[in-house]
């Protein structure tokens, strides 16, 4: 930039052609300050002799003076022109900087806020003036006229003089509090929503995790007490709690524990290092925030955070929907138990003393928390049979489960009506229900055993009577048509059958013996997609790579069915070989 200014400033004649600028009265300060070498004009010997000779001709001297004068004027004009151009450029640059400063400081918003504050100040001044005017009117109305004051007796004078004093004293003491109870229209503040940002989203998730860490650590310690993770700690807590409940000190004990926790927090805030926890805390590695992320990394980061938020919101929604369905009589046999328990608690609170009720509830809570839950957690079968709260909570349905049940019931009703009609029209007389189900059970293209070339007694289980819609991904195939096939998956007592939805020969269908399966596991087809990439991977000796049944909505149900049937078949085969 400085080079550009120097070019603009000294464009014209060369610097060597300038005269002595130190003698010029219009030279700038910057130019005078520079060390400019003075150039002495070269003269010929004849001109030097004429200049030395005082009697020589003066016409040459006058011409040289006029020429020098014209040169100096031209140089001064060029110099002034250069100064003007520099000033214009500086003005342009200053205007650009001023515009940038206005954009950065948001002067318009500040001006609007200043106008609002001025308007509020004016309104407050008007209100203050109205209040002062009302006070003066009240005081003038309370003061009696002079003629009436002279007519009244001394007692009236004392009473009239006392009332304004009392009112004045009362207003001075409590006037501020009375003014606070004046109703004013509420201002509705509109909150501005922030745009979606990957960095902001991850930061909010980390803040949520840090904020929930005390609650999660407290829940972990409670579960550790119930599980007897530390035998001595759980035994001491159980003894102290039962003694406190027996002597009626349960509430003071909890209040004392709260005070103790606040005291420990105060000491920690003052710099003390106090760490007490039943479960040892595992320090998680804190990832430093990355500033320079590529587009794919940002997209993957947003997907990971969205997956965590999706799972968290799903769990919270399940809990809230179960509580709602419990109180809305969605399953009457479950809500009936709660109804009876509430009536029993109500009658006990009416006829029994509160000390006895509190003792019974406290003892039951301690025994349930420290002993019964410990036994139930160690014995899952016993818990599934006798733990009533656990059974009720697990059997409570969510809204998506209710929708699935209603749709499955409608489909089963339609199938029952269709099968009954086909049985009446085509089934021969004297045929049992099992033989009819095995012979006439079919898929969309025909009978089941004919489609997969199986025996007639092989039919789908009751769980997958209609099959699970999925797509078969065969990684051994290289053709796109054979790589992915859409269809329906069935499970029989001995086989895993896949029916292709494409019309053609039965070669596109797949039949796998459950005994031949070497490995079965849940599989995620696409790691980028959080929900729609669910699938099941099945490995057999005949395939180099596992077969993947992807895009399954009921992936967990299908996996449990296949795995249970596989374990049943392998156990039967093992028992047969042993015998």
MILO-309473 format. One record per residue (C-alpha): z, y, x. Coordinates in pm, whole numbers, plus 50000, padded with zeros to 5 digits. Example, Ala and Ser with C-alpha at 12.3 -4.5 7.8 and 13.67 -1.06 7.14 Angstrom:
BEGIN
50780;49550;51230;
50714;49894;51367;
//
This chain:
BEGIN
50000;50000;50000;
50082;50235;50287;
49744;50167;50442;
49576;50248;50112;
49764;50577;50088;
49672;50665;50445;
49305;50600;50369;
49319;50823;50062;
49514;51087;50244;
49292;51118;50548;
48953;51055;50404;
48713;51339;50501;
48658;51444;50857;
48802;51242;51137;
49144;51324;51267;
48997;51430;51598;
48791;51704;51431;
49099;51878;51287;
49227;52191;51444;
49579;52247;51547;
49769;52180;51222;
50097;52296;51367;
49979;52655;51331;
49864;52602;50970;
50111;52755;50724;
50007;52510;50443;
50079;52190;50638;
50315;51944;50472;
50658;51862;50610;
50569;51506;50681;
50266;51605;50882;
50455;51866;51075;
50719;51615;51163;
50466;51372;51310;
50377;51402;51671;
50015;51513;51650;
49832;51546;51981;
49667;51884;52011;
49304;51866;52115;
49175;52148;52330;
48814;52232;52244;
48573;52171;52525;
48380;52477;52649;
48079;52505;52872;
48089;52703;53201;
47878;52980;53049;
48108;53018;52752;
48406;53023;52987;
48252;53298;53190;
48173;53500;52880;
48526;53457;52755;
48670;53557;53091;
48439;53856;53122;
48577;54131;52900;
48251;54322;52922;
48045;54026;52799;
47873;54006;52460;
48117;53966;52167;
47878;53823;51916;
47933;53467;52032;
48308;53509;52012;
48285;53644;51655;
48056;53359;51546;
48291;53106;51695;
48585;53268;51513;
48402;53263;51179;
48309;52898;51230;
48665;52809;51320;
48794;52995;51016;
48550;52810;50785;
48652;52476;50941;
49021;52540;50894;
48971;52637;50528;
48768;52321;50465;
49033;52108;50634;
49306;52272;50428;
49116;52202;50107;
49076;51837;50206;
49443;51818;50288;
49544;51970;49954;
49307;51731;49776;
49468;51437;49953;
49815;51561;49852;
49705;51589;49491;
49565;51236;49491;
49888;51101;49642;
50090;51285;49377;
49874;51137;49100;
49918;50788;49243;
50294;50837;49270;
50301;50959;48910;
50110;50649;48798;
50346;50417;48986;
50652;50594;48846;
50515;50560;48493;
50466;50184;48547;
50821;50146;48678;
50956;50346;48386;
50770;50124;48141;
50907;49808;48307;
51259;49948;48300;
51223;50024;47930;
51105;49670;47861;
51389;49516;48062;
51668;49726;47911;
51541;49693;47550;
51583;50061;47483;
51461;50024;47126;
51737;49778;47037;
51996;49998;47203;
51864;50297;47011;
51888;50106;46683;
52244;49997;46760;
52332;50356;46850;
52191;50477;46516;
52397;50213;46333;
52712;50319;46513;
52641;50682;46429;
52593;50588;46063;
52922;50397;46064;
53099;50688;46227;
52967;50924;45960;
53079;50687;45684;
53426;50658;45839;
53454;51035;45866;
53358;51069;45499;
53618;50809;45398;
53886;50984;45606;
53799;51317;45443;
53818;51157;45097;
54158;51005;45176;
54290;51338;45310;
54156;51518;45003;
54322;51266;44771;
54652;51309;44955;
54640;51687;44925;
54561;51659;44552;
54852;51420;44498;
55088;51645;44688;
54970;51953;44494;
55008;51764;44162;
55355;51643;44257;
55479;51993;44345;
55619;52162;44028;
55524;52521;43942;
55761;52802;44041;
55846;52910;43687;
55945;52561;43581;
56146;52517;43899;
56348;52828;43820;
56416;52714;43462;
56536;52362;43558;
56892;52314;43671;
57008;52219;44018;
57007;51843;43949;
56641;51856;43849;
56566;52056;44162;
56734;51794;44378;
56550;51508;44201;
56212;51685;44227;
56269;51755;44593;
56379;51397;44660;
56078;51219;44504;
55813;51371;44733;
56032;51295;45032;
56073;50933;44928;
55699;50900;44863;
55619;51063;45192;
55863;50839;45377;
55729;50530;45199;
55371;50624;45278;
55452;50689;45642;
55623;50351;45672;
55398;50128;45463;
55080;50331;45411;
54896;50154;45693;
54969;49814;45541;
54860;49932;45195;
54530;50052;45340;
54470;49706;45488;
54460;49552;45139;
54168;49762;45022;
53868;49547;44927;
53542;49621;45104;
53201;49460;45057;
53156;49177;45301;
52871;49215;45549;
52654;48905;45575;
52568;48855;45940;
52247;48662;46001;
52277;48433;46303;
51971;48414;46523;
51866;48058;46607;
51780;47983;46967;
51443;47824;47046;
51429;47459;47154;
51495;47421;47526;
51545;47103;47728;
51802;47268;47955;
51996;47411;47659;
51991;47076;47480;
52127;46884;47778;
52390;47151;47839;
52511;47130;47477;
52531;46751;47498;
52736;46775;47817;
52964;47031;47654;
53012;46799;47356;
53095;46511;47589;
53346;46720;47784;
53504;46852;47464;
53541;46502;47318;
53680;46356;47642;
54051;46421;47553;
54006;46255;47214;
53824;45956;47362;
54086;45914;47636;
54365;45927;47374;
54189;45661;47166;
54141;45445;47479;
54512;45468;47561;
54607;45372;47204;
54373;45072;47212;
54518;44977;47553;
54869;44987;47402;
54756;44768;47114;
54578;44524;47349;
54882;44501;47579;
54672;44606;47877;
54995;44692;48059;
55264;44452;47937;
55559;44663;48049;
55422;44985;47900;
55338;44822;47566;
55678;44648;47549;
55863;44974;47617;
55652;45162;47359;
55707;44889;47098;
56086;44886;47154;
56118;45265;47143;
55902;45293;46832;
56087;45021;46637;
56427;45172;46724;
56310;45518;46620;
56181;45387;46287;
56495;45183;46222;
56724;45482;46280;
56496;45728;46098;
56385;45917;46409;
56011;45852;46384;
55910;46211;46297;
56138;46369;46563;
55998;46123;46817;
55638;46226;46744;
55733;46596;46758;
55909;46538;47091;
55599;46363;47227;
55384;46659;47118;
55620;46903;47296;
55617;46682;47606;
55237;46677;47607;
55220;47058;47583;
55473;47088;47867;
55264;46860;48087;
54953;47063;48003;
55138;47379;48105;
55231;47227;48440;
54872;47108;48491;
54747;47459;48411;
54990;47600;48668;
54838;47382;48939;
55043;47062;48926;
54854;46735;48971;
54980;46511;48691;
54764;46217;48590;
54902;45950;48362;
54686;45702;48176;
54720;45336;48084;
54351;45276;48138;
54228;45390;48482;
53972;45664;48446;
53633;45601;48596;
53485;45912;48753;
53127;45954;48648;
52874;46091;48891;
52785;46445;48794;
52416;46501;48827;
52328;46844;48966;
52111;47048;48730;
51749;47034;48831;
51569;47363;48807;
51215;47261;48901;
51117;46984;48659;
50773;46862;48578;
50645;46840;48222;
50691;46461;48210;
51049;46488;48343;
51134;46751;48084;
50983;46537;47810;
51179;46230;47927;
51497;46438;47948;
51454;46564;47593;
51388;46207;47472;
51704;46075;47639;
51920;46348;47492;
51755;46302;47151;
51825;45928;47166;
52194;45989;47240;
52216;46245;46960;
52038;46006;46724;
52284;45724;46796;
52585;45954;46768;
52470;46103;46438;
52387;45753;46311;
52741;45628;46378;
52895;45935;46216;
52667;45897;45913;
52760;45527;45879;
53131;45612;45876;
53092;45891;45619;
52864;45683;45394;
53104;45388;45400;
53397;45611;45300;
53186;45766;45023;
53076;45427;44890;
53438;45304;44899;
53551;45579;44665;
53238;45576;44445;
53279;45213;44325;
52953;45100;44484;
53112;44757;44536;
53376;44724;44261;
53551;44421;44414;
53633;44622;44729;
53731;44947;44557;
53948;44746;44316;
54174;44644;44607;
54217;45007;44707;
54288;45099;44344;
54565;44837;44315;
54715;44941;44651;
54730;45306;44543;
54902;45212;44215;
55156;45001;44405;
55227;45287;44648;
55264;45531;44357;
55517;45310;44174;
55711;45245;44494;
55733;45619;44563;
55859;45679;44208;
56134;45415;44192;
56234;45350;44553;
56413;45599;44781;
56196;45774;45036;
56408;45651;45326;
56343;45291;45229;
55970;45355;45174;
55938;45529;45510;
56126;45246;45683;
55899;44983;45528;
55579;45174;45613;
55694;45244;45970;
55793;44885;46040;
55465;44753;45897;
55262;45004;46102;
55442;44907;46425;
55407;44532;46367;
55042;44575;46263;
54955;44794;46562;
55137;44607;46838;
55135;44242;46721;
54891;44166;46439;
54597;44360;46585;
54658;44197;46925;
54640;43849;46770;
54334;43935;46560;
54147;44077;46861;
54216;43763;47062;
54117;43533;46771;
53794;43657;46605;
53778;43372;46353;
54131;43441;46236;
54044;43808;46202;
53732;43734;46000;
53942;43532;45753;
54272;43723;45717;
54230;44082;45844;
54181;44255;45509;
54112;44614;45634;
53860;44484;45888;
53686;44267;45624;
53672;44557;45378;
53531;44796;45640;
53266;44551;45759;
53159;44463;45405;
53122;44827;45299;
52750;44909;45286;
52574;45222;45402;
52302;45399;45205;
52012;45241;45401;
52167;44896;45346;
52193;44965;44974;
51826;45062;44964;
51729;44746;45152;
51935;44534;44917;
51782;44690;44608;
51428;44647;44744;
51500;44287;44850;
51645;44211;44506;
51335;44355;44337;
51106;44149;44562;
51307;43831;44502;
51290;43889;44126;
50915;43927;44146;
50884;43613;44359;
51105;43418;44122;
50896;43518;43823;
50571;43440;44007;
50698;43104;44133;
50828;43006;43790;
50492;43089;43634;
50301;42893;43901;
50547;42602;43869;
50504;42583;43491;
50126;42599;43516;
50059;42369;43813;
50366;42157;43900;
50349;41793;43785;
50621;41639;43571;
50923;41476;43736;
50898;41682;44060;
51225;41796;44213;
51295;42157;44317;
51311;42081;44690;
50979;41897;44686;
50826;42178;44481;
50956;42441;44724;
50828;42246;45021;
50488;42179;44867;
50409;42504;44689;
50569;42756;44927;
50282;42952;45078;
50183;43266;45263;
49932;43529;45167;
49640;43305;45273;
49758;42968;45141;
50025;42702;45166;
50260;42732;45460;
50220;42381;45607;
49841;42401;45576;
49819;42735;45756;
50021;42622;46059;
49929;42247;46047;
50291;42140;45997;
50457;41878;45780;
50541;41956;45420;
50915;41967;45479;
50874;42260;45724;
50920;42583;45531;
51067;42927;45617;
51440;42978;45606;
51598;43172;45321;
51654;43475;45546;
51286;43507;45634;
51133;43381;45313;
50889;43672;45310;
50867;43695;45691;
50911;43990;45922;
50617;44220;45982;
50552;44267;46354;
50281;44262;46619;
50237;43988;46879;
50183;44115;47234;
50043;43837;47451;
50036;43958;47810;
49842;43658;47931;
49536;43779;47742;
49311;44049;47884;
49094;44124;47579;
49227;44406;47358;
49165;44199;47043;
49382;43914;47174;
49638;44131;47350;
49791;44278;47030;
49781;44107;46692;
49942;44235;46374;
50097;43979;46144;
50411;43820;46000;
50677;43613;46179;
50848;43312;46016;
51131;43086;46131;
51163;42726;46012;
51414;42460;46107;
51214;42356;46414;
50937;42612;46470;
50872;42982;46523;
50548;43066;46338;
50338;43382;46362;
50059;43440;46107;
49791;43685;46212;
49684;43938;45952;
49319;43932;46068;
49086;43710;45873;
48943;43418;46067;
49032;43075;46192;
49382;42948;46244;
49345;42986;46622;
49483;43338;46595;
49810;43203;46452;
50091;43105;46686;
50332;42811;46651;
50619;42773;46900;
50871;42491;46903;
51226;42617;46919;
51314;42342;47166;
51044;42465;47409;
51189;42816;47426;
51343;42883;47768;
51462;43237;47711;
51495;43478;47416;
51618;43834;47438;
51589;44172;47277;
51308;44375;47426;
51197;44737;47419;
50820;44757;47420;
50790;45128;47497;
51079;45295;47679;
50951;45639;47582;
50986;45578;47208;
51353;45548;47110;
51315;45379;46769;
50976;45217;46718;
50968;45020;47044;
51208;44746;46932;
51099;44386;46978;
51192;44031;47077;
51069;43860;47395;
51027;43480;47388;
50954;43278;47702;
50802;42929;47702;
50680;42702;47983;
50319;42730;47862;
50303;43108;47905;
50321;43289;48237;
50456;43606;48081;
50688;43619;47777;
50546;43667;47428;
50671;43990;47273;
50706;44040;46897;
50720;44420;46879;
50744;44695;46616;
51003;44499;46415;
51209;44701;46169;
51463;44418;46119;
51481;44329;46488;
51855;44248;46497;
51841;44022;46191;
51540;43833;46326;
51700;43791;46668;
52024;43650;46522;
51831;43409;46299;
51608;43280;46581;
51898;43254;46826;
52127;43069;46581;
51852;42824;46485;
51768;42773;46853;
52133;42699;46936;
52154;42461;46641;
51844;42270;46751;
51955;42252;47117;
52304;42135;47017;
52157;41863;46795;
51923;41755;47075;
52209;41745;47325;
52430;41539;47092;
52141;41296;47030;
52081;41249;47401;
52452;41187;47466;
52470;40923;47193;
//
